[in-house]
Structures are given as structure tokens and as C-alpha cells.
């Protein structure tokens, strides 16, 4: 009996989800069939990989060692399929992509038509939402995520940068003055998103400042922060790509330009670490990464 790639995928997902039945369902297996596959895998390996109780599943010591090998084997299989199945004429099916609403509208939706013209046998579902959810559980091939990613089992590819800056309308700065240092933000009207009132920056010399800010306006919607800033209500933290047009036409002005807003954000394509991605997912990631490379506000860092 030899190693079965589907059993390896199942094993990795069991580790990630902590449940054999749930992992089996992802791969179209009944709970009984999934349990049998895990047992068969342990017989082939000659070691107990998982500790199982009625409520929990956890890695054994041997399982921890084997997990790294399983991930490498699956990655090699993925690379082999990608090399052999990169012909646009053969890439087909429905591609399901998730993204935050503002970013997806601005930097994904405009390229959908061009992408589908390149891959005529594909269809694409683009789900735009600022709500966080498990893309694997919800059946998405991949997601485009912004920010500072939390540790997870998802496989991540960095495809761009999302530098954040501080901006205000010229009318606000004329009436309230321009902050000279991050600590001056304490005396300004700041536009608060999702009740985050601690803003951090790093100076050119590396010094970090954590400033408690306040303001009369608090919202969960990024676009509402932009509109409030444009109306002259206060100082906002924004991703540069969100406001680049307003900076160019002068309706917003960047302040504290020598200071980096922390944490520094990236743009990532994320997907399941175990499931060999269909060629359509790799095709979209490569395509959109190429587009991002030509956009100054989100272009990946070099060097």
C-alpha cells in the first residue's frame, strides 16, 4: 500500500480543523470513510499520527513530524500540476474569490473582463465583503486579504503593499493647524474606524510612538472615513490606494509624511494549505499580481 495524496490532504485538514468528519466533508467523504482513510494512512506510515477522543483530535509526536512531510509532498504535487496545466484553453470551471469590499471594487472588479477573456472556459464569482469568514469552510478557492495577517494554516502569497498614511482636507488643516509630530494628534479631531483609538507610527530614526486619539466620528466603514475626511471633519488613517486620486486633485493632503503608520500592511492571496489548488486559482493569482505590479500605490516592494 502506498501514500494516497487525498489521504494526505485529509490528514492536513484534520489537523487544521481538529475534526475528522469536518475535514472529510471538505473532500466529499463521509465521516466513516474519512476515519477509515486516516487509519489506512497510519497503517502505511506505521505510526499513530493523531490522538482521537470523542470530542477532540490532536497531533501525536509522530504526527507532528509527518505533517511537515505531508505539506511538502502536497506542495510538490501542486507545482507539478501547475506546470502541466497552464494552458488557458484547458483551464475551466468556476473560480470563487473573496475580497474586502472597497479593495475588490477598485482593484479586482475592473480586471474581471480581461481575465475571463484570457480564460474563456472559466466563470468567476467575486464575493466582496468586509466581514471576516473562513474561506475554506465557505468553499472559496482563494481570497485577497489586506493588513497584517494573523497566524493560521492558510497558504499565503504576498502580491502587493498597502501602505497607510494620514490625511486631512485642506479646510480642516487651515482651521486646526498641521500636526508636526505624532503626539500632536492628541489635540486634533481624528476619524475613528471600528473604535480603534490607539494609532502607532515609526519615525525615520526608528522611534515608535503610540498615540491615544479621539474624535466625534466613529464608523466601521472605510469609505465613510474617506467621506468624512473629504468634508473637513478631521484627520484619517487611510490606505494610500484608497485616497490616491484625492491626493492628486488636492482634496486631501497627507500629514506626518516622514512617519510610517504601523503596523505596515501587505496585500496577500491566501488559500487552503492542503488542497492542491485548481489551475484556475493559480492563473488568477498570477494575473492579478501582474496587474498590481503596474499600480504604484500597491506595487510590491523590491530589494
SVG drawing of the C-alpha trace seen along z (x, -y; Angstrom):
<svg xmlns="http://www.w3.org/2000/svg" viewBox="-21 -78 39 80">
<polyline fill="none" stroke="black" stroke-width="0.4" points="0.0,0.0 1.4,-3.5 0.7,-7.0 -2.5,-8.4 -2.4,-12.2 -6.1,-12.5 -5.4,-10.9 -2.5,-13.3 -4.9,-16.2 -7.4,-14.8 -4.7,-14.4 -3.6,-18.1 -7.2,-19.4 -8.0,-17.2 -5.0,-18.9 -6.2,-22.4 -9.9,-21.8 -9.5,-19.5 -12.3,-17.2 -12.2,-14.2 -15.8,-14.5 -15.5,-18.2 -12.3,-17.6 -13.8,-14.7 -16.8,-16.8 -14.5,-19.2 -13.2,-16.4 -16.5,-14.8 -16.1,-11.9 -18.4,-10.6 -17.2,-10.6 -16.8,-6.9 -14.9,-7.0 -12.6,-9.8 -11.9,-7.9 -11.0,-4.8 -8.7,-6.8 -6.8,-8.1 -6.5,-4.6 -5.2,-3.4 -2.7,-6.2 -1.4,-5.4 -1.0,-1.7 1.0,-2.8 3.2,-5.1 3.5,-2.6 2.8,-5.2 -0.2,-6.8 -0.5,-10.3 -3.5,-11.5 -4.8,-11.3 -8.5,-10.9 -11.2,-11.2 -15.0,-11.6 -14.5,-15.4 -11.0,-16.3 -8.4,-15.3 -4.8,-16.3 -1.4,-15.5 0.8,-12.8 4.6,-13.3 5.0,-11.3 2.1,-13.2 4.0,-16.5 7.0,-15.1 4.8,-13.7 2.8,-16.9 5.8,-18.7 6.5,-15.9 2.8,-15.8 2.7,-19.5 5.9,-19.3 4.5,-16.3 1.3,-18.2 3.2,-21.3 5.3,-19.3 2.1,-17.8 0.7,-21.3 3.7,-22.5 3.6,-19.6 0.0,-20.2 0.6,-23.9 3.5,-23.2 1.4,-20.8 -2.0,-22.6 -1.2,-26.2 -2.9,-26.2 -5.7,-28.8 -7.7,-26.5 -7.8,-23.8 -8.4,-25.8 -12.1,-25.6 -14.8,-25.6 -16.0,-28.3 -13.4,-30.3 -14.6,-31.6 -12.7,-34.6 -13.3,-36.7 -12.1,-40.2 -12.8,-43.2 -15.5,-45.4 -13.6,-48.6 -10.4,-47.0 -12.3,-44.5 -14.4,-47.1 -11.3,-49.3 -8.6,-46.7 -10.2,-43.4 -13.6,-44.0 -12.1,-46.3 -9.9,-43.3 -12.5,-40.6 -13.5,-41.0 -9.8,-40.9 -9.1,-37.8 -12.2,-35.9 -11.2,-36.8 -7.9,-35.1 -9.6,-32.0 -12.8,-31.6 -13.8,-28.3 -13.8,-29.9 -16.5,-31.7 -15.8,-33.8 -17.7,-34.5 -16.3,-37.6 -17.6,-37.9 -17.0,-41.4 -17.5,-41.8 -15.7,-43.5 -16.8,-40.7 -14.2,-38.1 -15.1,-34.5 -13.4,-31.1 -12.8,-30.9 -12.2,-27.1 -15.4,-26.4 -17.3,-28.6 -15.9,-26.9 -13.7,-29.7 -10.7,-28.9 -8.8,-31.9 -9.1,-35.3 -7.3,-38.6 -6.6,-39.9 -5.2,-43.2 -3.5,-44.1 -1.3,-42.2 -2.3,-38.6 -2.8,-36.6 -1.0,-33.3 -3.1,-30.5 -2.7,-27.3 -3.6,-29.2 -1.0,-29.3 -0.1,-32.9 1.5,-34.7 2.3,-38.4 1.3,-40.2 1.4,-43.8 1.7,-46.5 -1.0,-48.6 0.9,-51.4 -1.2,-53.5 -1.0,-57.3 -2.6,-60.1 -4.7,-62.6 -7.0,-65.6 -8.8,-68.1 -7.0,-71.5 -10.0,-73.2 -9.5,-71.2 -5.8,-71.9 -6.4,-75.6 -8.7,-75.9 -7.0,-73.5 -3.3,-73.6 -1.0,-70.9 0.3,-68.3 4.1,-68.5 4.6,-65.2 2.5,-62.1 1.9,-63.3 0.1,-66.4 -2.7,-64.1 -3.9,-64.2 -5.1,-67.7 -6.8,-67.0 -10.2,-65.7 -9.4,-62.1 -11.7,-60.0 -12.1,-56.6 -12.7,-53.4 -14.1,-50.4 -13.3,-52.1 -9.5,-51.8 -8.2,-54.8 -4.5,-53.9 -2.5,-55.0 1.1,-53.9 3.8,-55.4 7.6,-55.0 9.9,-57.9 12.8,-58.0 15.2,-57.2 13.1,-54.1 11.4,-55.6 7.8,-54.3 5.0,-56.5 1.7,-55.1 -0.8,-57.9 -4.3,-57.8 -6.5,-59.7 -10.1,-60.9 -12.8,-62.2 -16.5,-62.7 -17.0,-60.4 -16.6,-56.6 -17.6,-54.1 -17.0,-50.6 -16.9,-51.5 -13.7,-52.6 -15.4,-54.6 -17.3,-56.6 -14.0,-57.6 -12.9,-58.9 -16.1,-60.9 -15.7,-62.4 -12.1,-63.4 -13.1,-65.0 -15.8,-67.0 -13.2,-68.5 -14.2,-66.7 -10.8,-65.6 -7.6,-63.6 -7.9,-60.0 -5.7,-56.9 -6.2,-55.6 -4.5,-53.1 -2.8,-55.2 -4.6,-53.3 -7.9,-54.4 -7.2,-58.1 -4.6,-58.5 -7.0,-60.3 -7.9,-62.8 -4.2,-63.4 -3.6,-64.1 -6.5,-66.6 -5.7,-68.3 -9.0,-67.5 -6.9,-65.7 -3.4,-66.4 -1.0,-63.9 0.3,-64.9 3.2,-63.5 4.7,-62.3 8.0,-61.3 6.3,-58.8 5.2,-55.3 1.8,-54.2 2.1,-50.9 1.7,-48.0 2.7,-48.1 0.2,-46.3 0.6,-44.0 -1.8,-42.5 -2.0,-38.7 -3.5,-35.9 -4.5,-33.2 -5.9,-29.7 -6.1,-26.3 -2.7,-24.9 -3.6,-21.4 -5.9,-21.2 -4.0,-21.3 -5.3,-24.5 -7.0,-24.2 -5.1,-25.7 -7.8,-28.5 -6.7,-29.7 -3.0,-29.9 -4.0,-31.6 -5.9,-34.3 -3.3,-34.9 -0.5,-35.3 -2.8,-37.5 -3.8,-39.9 -0.2,-40.0 0.9,-41.2 -1.7,-44.0 -0.7,-45.1 2.9,-45.3 1.9,-48.2 0.0,-50.2 2.3,-52.5 0.0,-52.7 0.1,-48.9 3.2,-47.8 5.2,-45.2 8.4,-46.4 11.6,-45.4 15.0,-44.9"/>
</svg>
